[in-house]
Amino acid sequence: MADSSAFVWMCEELEAKSGLSRLEARGTVRLALKEAGLRGEDLTPSQAATVAQHVLPAELSARRIADVEALCQHLAQGVQALADERSGASPDEIFSQMSS
């Protein structure tokens, strides 16, 4: 199954803004999604924004990426402009799954 446009956009933007290679950017986003219980194939823009705000900062900090807060804010805002091509769990559902 192909990755969602939200996943692809977030990875490409992370690569362009962070200095990570394509493989590193995609792996970092996949690790953040795994932490949130999500998959790149099913990721909606709303879910991607939530991950960018709440999960991705720790992954980027671990990789010593500069200005993590601004980068994650940029990713969260940008990905929300995409059309929601898939249906999936809401941000509230994501965090309730993480809490259990």
N, CA, C and O atoms as CSV, one atom per row, in Angstrom:
chain,resi,resn,atom,element,x,y,z
A,1,MET,N,N,0.842,-1.175,0.000
A,1,MET,CA,C,0.000,0.000,0.000
A,1,MET,C,C,0.888,1.239,0.000
A,1,MET,O,O,1.916,1.260,0.676
A,2,ALA,N,N,0.510,2.257,-0.739
A,2,ALA,CA,C,1.289,3.486,-0.854
A,2,ALA,C,C,1.119,4.357,0.381
A,2,ALA,O,O,0.075,4.348,1.032
A,3,ASP,N,N,2.165,5.106,0.684
A,3,ASP,CA,C,2.098,6.033,1.806
A,3,ASP,C,C,1.148,7.178,1.482
A,3,ASP,O,O,0.985,7.550,0.320
A,4,SER,N,N,0.525,7.730,2.510
A,4,SER,CA,C,-0.407,8.835,2.327
A,4,SER,C,C,0.344,10.101,1.924
A,4,SER,O,O,1.550,10.221,2.141
A,5,SER,N,N,-0.385,11.034,1.341
A,5,SER,CA,C,0.233,12.303,0.945
A,5,SER,C,C,0.727,13.072,2.170
A,5,SER,O,O,1.717,13.799,2.081
A,6,ALA,N,N,0.055,12.923,3.304
A,6,ALA,CA,C,0.496,13.600,4.535
A,6,ALA,C,C,1.852,13.062,4.979
A,6,ALA,O,O,2.726,13.831,5.381
A,7,PHE,N,N,2.030,11.742,4.906
A,7,PHE,CA,C,3.306,11.141,5.275
A,7,PHE,C,C,4.406,11.601,4.322
A,7,PHE,O,O,5.478,12.019,4.760
A,8,VAL,N,N,4.142,11.522,3.036
A,8,VAL,CA,C,5.146,11.904,2.032
A,8,VAL,C,C,5.525,13.374,2.199
A,8,VAL,O,O,6.708,13.714,2.181
A,9,TRP,N,N,4.534,14.244,2.362
A,9,TRP,CA,C,4.822,15.669,2.509
A,9,TRP,C,C,5.668,15.920,3.756
A,9,TRP,O,O,6.647,16.664,3.704
A,10,MET,N,N,5.297,15.308,4.863
A,10,MET,CA,C,6.020,15.532,6.107
A,10,MET,C,C,7.470,15.063,5.987
A,10,MET,O,O,8.379,15.746,6.459
A,11,CYS,N,N,7.691,13.929,5.375
A,11,CYS,CA,C,9.058,13.413,5.200
A,11,CYS,C,C,9.884,14.320,4.295
A,11,CYS,O,O,11.032,14.636,4.606
A,12,GLU,N,N,9.299,14.737,3.177
A,12,GLU,CA,C,10.024,15.606,2.247
A,12,GLU,C,C,10.350,16.948,2.885
A,12,GLU,O,O,11.449,17.474,2.705
A,13,GLU,N,N,9.419,17.490,3.615
A,13,GLU,CA,C,9.634,18.784,4.270
A,13,GLU,C,C,10.672,18.654,5.386
A,13,GLU,O,O,11.513,19.537,5.557
A,14,LEU,N,N,10.617,17.574,6.131
A,14,LEU,CA,C,11.598,17.340,7.187
A,14,LEU,C,C,12.997,17.211,6.593
A,14,LEU,O,O,13.958,17.761,7.132
A,15,GLU,N,N,13.108,16.497,5.502
A,15,GLU,CA,C,14.400,16.354,4.826
A,15,GLU,C,C,14.918,17.723,4.377
A,15,GLU,O,O,16.089,18.038,4.588
A,16,ALA,N,N,14.071,18.522,3.772
A,16,ALA,CA,C,14.481,19.831,3.250
A,16,ALA,C,C,14.875,20.806,4.360
A,16,ALA,O,O,15.797,21.602,4.181
A,17,LYS,N,N,14.195,20.753,5.489
A,17,LYS,CA,C,14.398,21.746,6.550
A,17,LYS,C,C,15.391,21.330,7.628
A,17,LYS,O,O,15.886,22.182,8.365
A,18,SER,N,N,15.693,20.033,7.736
A,18,SER,CA,C,16.486,19.570,8.880
A,18,SER,C,C,17.917,19.167,8.544
A,18,SER,O,O,18.770,19.119,9.430
A,19,GLY,N,N,18.184,18.880,7.284
A,19,GLY,CA,C,19.497,18.365,6.932
A,19,GLY,C,C,19.594,16.851,7.028
A,19,GLY,O,O,20.647,16.281,6.746
A,20,LEU,N,N,18.510,16.193,7.423
A,20,LEU,CA,C,18.483,14.733,7.431
A,20,LEU,C,C,18.425,14.230,5.997
A,20,LEU,O,O,17.878,14.900,5.121
A,21,SER,N,N,18.980,13.064,5.759
A,21,SER,CA,C,18.864,12.445,4.442
A,21,SER,C,C,17.427,11.967,4.244
A,21,SER,O,O,16.632,11.963,5.184
A,22,ARG,N,N,17.105,11.573,3.036
A,22,ARG,CA,C,15.758,11.074,2.749
A,22,ARG,C,C,15.437,9.877,3.641
A,22,ARG,O,O,14.363,9.806,4.236
A,23,LEU,N,N,16.369,8.949,3.724
A,23,LEU,CA,C,16.170,7.749,4.541
A,23,LEU,C,C,16.034,8.101,6.024
A,23,LEU,O,O,15.183,7.540,6.714
A,24,GLU,N,N,16.853,9.011,6.512
A,24,GLU,CA,C,16.780,9.417,7.920
A,24,GLU,C,C,15.458,10.111,8.230
A,24,GLU,O,O,14.843,9.852,9.265
A,25,ALA,N,N,15.021,10.997,7.329
A,25,ALA,CA,C,13.760,11.715,7.548
A,25,ALA,C,C,12.587,10.743,7.584
A,25,ALA,O,O,11.738,10.822,8.472
A,26,ARG,N,N,12.540,9.834,6.627
A,26,ARG,CA,C,11.436,8.867,6.581
A,26,ARG,C,C,11.473,7.944,7.799
A,26,ARG,O,O,10.429,7.629,8.371
A,27,GLY,N,N,12.652,7.517,8.191
A,27,GLY,CA,C,12.767,6.655,9.372
A,27,GLY,C,C,12.350,7.363,10.640
A,27,GLY,O,O,11.695,6.775,11.501
A,28,THR,N,N,12.727,8.622,10.760
A,28,THR,CA,C,12.368,9.410,11.943
A,28,THR,C,C,10.854,9.580,12.034
A,28,THR,O,O,10.267,9.418,13.104
A,29,VAL,N,N,10.235,9.904,10.919
A,29,VAL,CA,C,8.775,10.058,10.911
A,29,VAL,C,C,8.104,8.718,11.205
A,29,VAL,O,O,7.128,8.675,11.954
A,30,ARG,N,N,8.601,7.638,10.639
A,30,ARG,CA,C,8.015,6.314,10.902
A,30,ARG,C,C,8.128,5.937,12.387
A,30,ARG,O,O,7.203,5.349,12.947
A,31,LEU,N,N,9.267,6.275,13.029
A,31,LEU,CA,C,9.408,5.994,14.465
A,31,LEU,C,C,8.396,6.794,15.279
A,31,LEU,O,O,7.808,6.271,16.225
A,32,ALA,N,N,8.192,8.055,14.918
A,32,ALA,CA,C,7.205,8.881,15.619
A,32,ALA,C,C,5.799,8.315,15.421
A,32,ALA,O,O,5.001,8.273,16.357
A,33,LEU,N,N,5.507,7.886,14.209
A,33,LEU,CA,C,4.189,7.296,13.946
A,33,LEU,C,C,3.992,6.006,14.734
A,33,LEU,O,O,2.913,5.759,15.274
A,34,LYS,N,N,5.028,5.195,14.797
A,34,LYS,CA,C,4.937,3.946,15.558
A,34,LYS,C,C,4.638,4.237,17.026
A,34,LYS,O,O,3.823,3.554,17.648
A,35,GLU,N,N,5.298,5.250,17.571
A,35,GLU,CA,C,5.061,5.649,18.959
A,35,GLU,C,C,3.596,6.044,19.172
A,35,GLU,O,O,3.019,5.788,20.229
A,36,ALA,N,N,3.011,6.667,18.156
A,36,ALA,CA,C,1.611,7.105,18.243
A,36,ALA,C,C,0.626,6.020,17.819
A,36,ALA,O,O,-0.585,6.228,17.884
A,37,GLY,N,N,1.128,4.874,17.388
A,37,GLY,CA,C,0.235,3.795,16.968
A,37,GLY,C,C,-0.354,4.001,15.591
A,37,GLY,O,O,-1.460,3.538,15.313
A,38,LEU,N,N,0.371,4.693,14.720
A,38,LEU,CA,C,-0.119,5.009,13.378
A,38,LEU,C,C,0.804,4.421,12.314
A,38,LEU,O,O,1.914,3.979,12.607
A,39,ARG,N,N,0.314,4.426,11.062
A,39,ARG,CA,C,1.105,3.954,9.933
A,39,ARG,C,C,1.099,5.019,8.842
A,39,ARG,O,O,0.126,5.756,8.689
A,40,GLY,N,N,2.183,5.093,8.093
A,40,GLY,CA,C,2.299,6.064,7.007
A,40,GLY,C,C,1.245,5.903,5.931
A,40,GLY,O,O,0.860,6.878,5.284
A,41,GLU,N,N,0.777,4.689,5.734
A,41,GLU,CA,C,-0.222,4.410,4.707
A,41,GLU,C,C,-1.582,5.013,5.043
A,41,GLU,O,O,-2.350,5.363,4.147
A,42,ASP,N,N,-1.875,5.133,6.327
A,42,ASP,CA,C,-3.202,5.563,6.771
A,42,ASP,C,C,-3.217,6.974,7.351
A,42,ASP,O,O,-4.262,7.437,7.809
A,43,LEU,N,N,-2.105,7.651,7.338
A,43,LEU,CA,C,-1.963,8.929,8.040
A,43,LEU,C,C,-2.781,10.041,7.389
A,43,LEU,O,O,-2.666,10.288,6.188
A,44,THR,N,N,-3.596,10.699,8.183
A,44,THR,CA,C,-4.362,11.856,7.717
A,44,THR,C,C,-3.588,13.127,8.071
A,44,THR,O,O,-2.716,13.093,8.939
A,45,PRO,N,N,-3.892,14.235,7.419
A,45,PRO,CA,C,-3.225,15.496,7.775
A,45,PRO,C,C,-3.426,15.879,9.244
A,45,PRO,O,O,-2.502,16.383,9.882
A,46,SER,N,N,-4.603,15.648,9.774
A,46,SER,CA,C,-4.872,15.966,11.172
A,46,SER,C,C,-4.004,15.124,12.108
A,46,SER,O,O,-3.441,15.634,13.077
A,47,GLN,N,N,-3.904,13.842,11.807
A,47,GLN,CA,C,-3.058,12.961,12.609
A,47,GLN,C,C,-1.593,13.381,12.499
A,47,GLN,O,O,-0.876,13.410,13.500
A,48,ALA,N,N,-1.153,13.705,11.290
A,48,ALA,CA,C,0.235,14.115,11.072
A,48,ALA,C,C,0.560,15.368,11.872
A,48,ALA,O,O,1.643,15.471,12.449
A,49,ALA,N,N,-0.364,16.318,11.913
A,49,ALA,CA,C,-0.142,17.542,12.679
A,49,ALA,C,C,-0.016,17.243,14.170
A,49,ALA,O,O,0.828,17.823,14.855
A,50,THR,N,N,-0.839,16.356,14.660
A,50,THR,CA,C,-0.782,15.971,16.066
A,50,THR,C,C,0.552,15.296,16.391
A,50,THR,O,O,1.166,15.585,17.418
A,51,VAL,N,N,0.990,14.407,15.523
A,51,VAL,CA,C,2.280,13.740,15.720
A,51,VAL,C,C,3.414,14.753,15.679
A,51,VAL,O,O,4.336,14.684,16.492
A,52,ALA,N,N,3.355,15.697,14.737
A,52,ALA,CA,C,4.397,16.723,14.622
A,52,ALA,C,C,4.481,17.574,15.889
A,52,ALA,O,O,5.568,17.998,16.282
A,53,GLN,N,N,3.364,17.819,16.512
A,53,GLN,CA,C,3.349,18.659,17.709
A,53,GLN,C,C,3.731,17.905,18.979
A,53,GLN,O,O,4.360,18.477,19.869
A,54,HIS,N,N,3.360,16.632,19.075
A,54,HIS,CA,C,3.479,15.929,20.352
A,54,HIS,C,C,4.485,14.782,20.404
A,54,HIS,O,O,4.974,14.454,21.485
A,55,VAL,N,N,4.801,14.174,19.287
A,55,VAL,CA,C,5.684,13.003,19.298
A,55,VAL,C,C,7.007,13.283,18.589
A,55,VAL,O,O,8.068,12.905,19.085
A,56,LEU,N,N,6.948,13.933,17.454
A,56,LEU,CA,C,8.137,14.174,16.642
A,56,LEU,C,C,9.211,15.008,17.342
A,56,LEU,O,O,10.394,14.764,17.106
A,57,PRO,N,N,8.859,15.981,18.191
A,57,PRO,CA,C,9.925,16.769,18.837
A,57,PRO,C,C,10.957,15.920,19.586
A,57,PRO,O,O,12.149,16.221,19.536
A,58,ALA,N,N,10.526,14.891,20.261
A,58,ALA,CA,C,11.469,14.029,20.992
A,58,ALA,C,C,12.391,13.287,20.030
A,58,ALA,O,O,13.585,13.144,20.294
A,59,GLU,N,N,11.838,12.815,18.914
A,59,GLU,CA,C,12.652,12.112,17.917
A,59,GLU,C,C,13.693,13.049,17.306
A,59,GLU,O,O,14.840,12.655,17.095
A,60,LEU,N,N,13.295,14.276,17.027
A,60,LEU,CA,C,14.230,15.235,16.426
A,60,LEU,C,C,15.275,15.706,17.431
A,60,LEU,O,O,16.433,15.919,17.072
A,61,SER,N,N,14.878,15.866,18.664
A,61,SER,CA,C,15.840,16.244,19.706
A,61,SER,C,C,16.890,15.163,19.887
A,61,SER,O,O,18.066,15.466,20.085
A,62,ALA,N,N,16.477,13.907,19.822
A,62,ALA,CA,C,17.411,12.790,19.946
A,62,ALA,C,C,18.428,12.788,18.810
A,62,ALA,O,O,19.533,12.268,18.958
A,63,ARG,N,N,18.049,13.371,17.680
A,63,ARG,CA,C,18.939,13.442,16.524
A,63,ARG,C,C,19.685,14.775,16.454
A,63,ARG,O,O,20.371,15.066,15.475
A,64,ARG,N,N,19.538,15.570,17.502
A,64,ARG,CA,C,20.231,16.870,17.637
A,64,ARG,C,C,19.930,17.819,16.478
A,64,ARG,O,O,20.823,18.483,15.952
A,65,ILE,N,N,18.673,17.868,16.098
A,65,ILE,CA,C,18.224,18.791,15.056
A,65,ILE,C,C,18.009,20.156,15.708
A,65,ILE,O,O,17.436,20.250,16.793
A,66,ALA,N,N,18.469,21.207,15.041
A,66,ALA,CA,C,18.358,22.567,15.574
A,66,ALA,C,C,16.916,23.076,15.491
A,66,ALA,O,O,16.173,22.737,14.570
A,67,ASP,N,N,16.548,23.883,16.459
A,67,ASP,CA,C,15.259,24.587,16.508
A,67,ASP,C,C,14.066,23.647,16.267
A,67,ASP,O,O,13.246,23.859,15.374
A,68,VAL,N,N,14.008,22.621,17.087
A,68,VAL,CA,C,12.983,21.578,16.959
A,68,VAL,C,C,11.573,22.157,17.065
A,68,VAL,O,O,10.692,21.783,16.291
A,69,GLU,N,N,11.357,23.056,18.005
A,69,GLU,CA,C,10.001,23.592,18.192
A,69,GLU,C,C,9.501,24.302,16.945
A,69,GLU,O,O,8.367,24.079,16.520
A,70,ALA,N,N,10.324,25.149,16.354
A,70,ALA,CA,C,9.915,25.886,15.151
A,70,ALA,C,C,9.698,24.927,13.981
A,70,ALA,O,O,8.750,25.086,13.213
A,71,LEU,N,N,10.563,23.950,13.848
A,71,LEU,CA,C,10.434,22.979,12.764
A,71,LEU,C,C,9.142,22.180,12.904
A,71,LEU,O,O,8.419,21.995,11.926
A,72,CYS,N,N,8.852,21.714,14.097
A,72,CYS,CA,C,7.634,20.929,14.313
A,72,CYS,C,C,6.379,21.776,14.122
A,72,CYS,O,O,5.370,21.288,13.614
A,73,GLN,N,N,6.440,23.022,14.521
A,73,GLN,CA,C,5.309,23.936,14.295
A,73,GLN,C,C,5.084,24.129,12.796
A,73,GLN,O,O,3.947,24.115,12.326
A,74,HIS,N,N,6.171,24.309,12.053
A,74,HIS,CA,C,6.091,24.443,10.592
A,74,HIS,C,C,5.463,23.191,9.969
A,74,HIS,O,O,4.584,23.291,9.113
A,75,LEU,N,N,5.915,22.031,10.402
A,75,LEU,CA,C,5.374,20.774,9.873
A,75,LEU,C,C,3.891,20.629,10.199
A,75,LEU,O,O,3.098,20.241,9.342
A,76,ALA,N,N,3.523,20.937,11.432
A,76,ALA,CA,C,2.117,20.799,11.851
A,76,ALA,C,C,1.209,21.730,11.054
A,76,ALA,O,O,0.126,21.330,10.625
A,77,GLN,N,N,1.646,22.958,10.859
A,77,GLN,CA,C,0.823,23.909,10.105
A,77,GLN,C,C,0.750,23.558,8.629
A,77,GLN,O,O,-0.315,23.638,8.018
A,78,GLY,N,N,1.880,23.171,8.059
A,78,GLY,CA,C,1.919,22.876,6.635
A,78,GLY,C,C,1.122,21.651,6.249
A,78,GLY,O,O,0.431,21.655,5.230
A,79,VAL,N,N,1.207,20.609,7.043
A,79,VAL,CA,C,0.526,19.360,6.697
A,79,VAL,C,C,-0.992,19.522,6.785
A,79,VAL,O,O,-1.726,18.811,6.099
A,80,GLN,N,N,-1.463,20.430,7.604
A,80,GLN,CA,C,-2.909,20.625,7.726
A,80,GLN,C,C,-3.526,21.252,6.478
A,80,GLN,O,O,-4.742,21.206,6.292
A,81,ALA,N,N,-2.688,21.838,5.624
A,81,ALA,CA,C,-3.196,22.436,4.388
A,81,ALA,C,C,-3.515,21.381,3.328
A,81,ALA,O,O,-4.159,21.685,2.324
A,82,LEU,N,N,-3.069,20.152,3.546
A,82,LEU,CA,C,-3.323,19.079,2.585
A,82,LEU,C,C,-4.769,18.592,2.682
A,82,LEU,O,O,-5.401,18.684,3.734
A,83,ALA,N,N,-5.267,18.083,1.585
A,83,ALA,CA,C,-6.604,17.490,1.586
A,83,ALA,C,C,-6.563,16.184,2.370
A,83,ALA,O,O,-5.597,15.425,2.283
A,84,ASP,N,N,-7.598,15.936,3.121
A,84,ASP,CA,C,-7.705,14.705,3.912
A,84,ASP,C,C,-8.210,13.598,3.002
A,84,ASP,O,O,-9.410,13.487,2.749
A,85,GLU,N,N,-7.282,12.777,2.510
A,85,GLU,CA,C,-7.631,11.737,1.546
A,85,GLU,C,C,-8.040,10.427,2.194
A,85,GLU,O,O,-8.549,9.527,1.526
A,86,ARG,N,N,-7.819,10.323,3.475
A,86,ARG,CA,C,-8.100,9.064,4.174
A,86,ARG,C,C,-8.874,9.360,5.451
A,86,ARG,O,O,-8.885,10.486,5.950
A,87,SER,N,N,-9.506,8.342,5.954
A,87,SER,CA,C,-10.144,8.494,7.255
A,87,SER,C,C,-9.347,7.691,8.260
A,87,SER,O,O,-8.754,6.667,7.922
A,88,GLY,N,N,-9.334,8.151,9.478
A,88,GLY,CA,C,-8.585,7.445,10.501
A,88,GLY,C,C,-8.952,7.977,11.866
A,88,GLY,O,O,-9.907,8.738,12.023
A,89,ALA,N,N,-8.185,7.569,12.837
A,89,ALA,CA,C,-8.444,7.980,14.211
A,89,ALA,C,C,-8.206,9.483,14.373
A,89,ALA,O,O,-7.319,10.059,13.743
A,90,SER,N,N,-9.004,10.090,15.215
A,90,SER,CA,C,-8.833,11.507,15.517
A,90,SER,C,C,-7.626,11.683,16.434
A,90,SER,O,O,-7.159,10.714,17.032
A,91,PRO,N,N,-7.114,12.920,16.551
A,91,PRO,CA,C,-6.006,13.146,17.485
A,91,PRO,C,C,-6.328,12.687,18.908
A,91,PRO,O,O,-5.462,12.156,19.603
A,92,ASP,N,N,-7.568,12.892,19.338
A,92,ASP,CA,C,-7.956,12.448,20.678
A,92,ASP,C,C,-7.866,10.930,20.807
A,92,ASP,O,O,-7.449,10.415,21.844
A,93,GLU,N,N,-8.252,10.221,19.760
A,93,GLU,CA,C,-8.161,8.763,19.783
A,93,GLU,C,C,-6.715,8.301,19.823
A,93,GLU,O,O,-6.398,7.309,20.481
A,94,ILE,N,N,-5.836,9.009,19.127
A,94,ILE,CA,C,-4.416,8.656,19.132
A,94,ILE,C,C,-3.874,8.722,20.548
A,94,ILE,O,O,-3.219,7.787,21.008
A,95,PHE,N,N,-4.142,9.822,21.243
A,95,PHE,CA,C,-3.589,9.985,22.571
A,95,PHE,C,C,-4.257,9.097,23.604
A,95,PHE,O,O,-3.632,8.742,24.603
A,96,SER,N,N,-5.492,8.735,23.390
A,96,SER,CA,C,-6.104,7.804,24.320
A,96,SER,C,C,-5.475,6.421,24.159
A,96,SER,O,O,-5.347,5.688,25.140
A,97,GLN,N,N,-5.082,6.053,22.940
A,97,GLN,CA,C,-4.406,4.782,22.707
A,97,GLN,C,C,-3.016,4.801,23.340
A,97,GLN,O,O,-2.570,3.789,23.881
A,98,MET,N,N,-2.334,5.931,23.277
A,98,MET,CA,C,-0.985,6.050,23.850
A,98,MET,C,C,-1.030,5.983,25.364
A,98,MET,O,O,-0.071,5.529,25.988
A,99,SER,N,N,-2.124,6.424,25.967
A,99,SER,CA,C,-2.252,6.448,27.418
A,99,SER,C,C,-2.530,5.066,28.007
A,99,SER,O,O,-2.255,4.812,29.180
A,100,SER,N,N,-3.083,4.171,27.172
A,100,SER,CA,C,-3.457,2.861,27.695
A,100,SER,C,C,-2.280,1.920,27.784
A,100,SER,O,O,-2.436,0.774,28.207
